[in-house]
Amino acid sequence: MTTPDVKFLIDMNDFLKKKFNSPRLNVQLITSELGMSHSVIYKKMKALTGCSLVEYIRDYRLTKAAKLLSSFNFSVVEACY
């Protein structure tokens, strides 16, 4: 990966860290925050990760939920919120 690609993924992950539990988190919010169109972000994410943006967000949330379930002994309901 080149430096701009690494920076893009770091920016994406930083944004998701801040907003992953927000019910308003969606593609439009991410595109406006990163200043890129949906199609550009989709192509970039697909090329770098093999996932679409929606899949990447879902996987990020599932990873966080799994960590809550295993590390902090949260119930499934608590991890959902």
N, C-alpha and C positions, 0 to 999 in steps of 0.2 A: 504494500500500500504506500501511496505517496503521502507526503506531509499534509496537503489539503484534505485528503481522504481521512486521515487520522484525526485531523482537527474537526472535520464534519462529524465523525462518530463520537468524539469527545463532547462536542457541543450538544449533540442529540442526547447522549447519556446524561449530561448535566441537566438538560432541560427536563428529561424524564424523572430524574431524581427529585427535582423541585415540584413537579406537577403530576406524578404518577397516580396519586390518590384523589386527584380532582375529578369530579364527575363531568366537568367540562372539557377534559382532555380529548381532543379529536384531531383529525388531520388538518382542519382549517386553523386551529390554534397553533399547531406546530409550524405550518407553512408561514403564517404571519410572523411568528417568533424568529424563525431562521431566515426569513426574507427570501424564500425560494418558492417556486410554483410546485403544485402537487405532483405534476408529471416529472419534474426534475428530481424531486426528493424520492419519488417512487423508483425511478431508474437508478439513482445513486444507491439507495438502500438495497435494491435487488442485486446490483452488481457487487456490492461490498459484503453483504450478509447472506444473500440468497433468499431473503424474506421481503415481503412488501412492508410498508410502514405500519399498516394495521396489524400484521402478524408480529412485527417486532415489538410493538406496544403490548400486545397480548402476552408474548413470551416474557417481556420484562416484568409485567404485573404478576404472571404466574411464578416467576423466579422469586420475586419478593414475597409472595404468599407462601411458597414452599419454605423459604427461610424463616418466616414467622412461625410456621407450623412446627418446624424441626428444632429451631434454636430457642424459641421463647415459649414453647408449649401452648401456643394459642389454639383455640378451637377453630374449626373451619369458619364458623360465623364471625368470630373476631377477626380472622385473617381477611374475610371478605370486606369488612369495613375498614 
